[in-house]
Amino acid sequence: MTNYIQATTTKTGLTVTALVNERTYAIGKKIPDDLFNQIPISNYSELPAWNYTIPPG
């Protein structure tokens, strides 16, 4: 699947890099609401639950 993504280009020269993360993560970990609310999340108007940006820390 990553081969299809990595082969993506545009007329203006945009290229795409994709990596597969095969790590196993613990599920169900919770953080306090006050800590979560400090994360500067910017949602997009189109499908905001799926489209958002979190700037680097």
Secondary structure, DSSP 8 states (H G I E B T S, - for coil): -HHHHHT-B-TT--B-----------SS----HHHHTTS--EE-SSSTTT-EE----
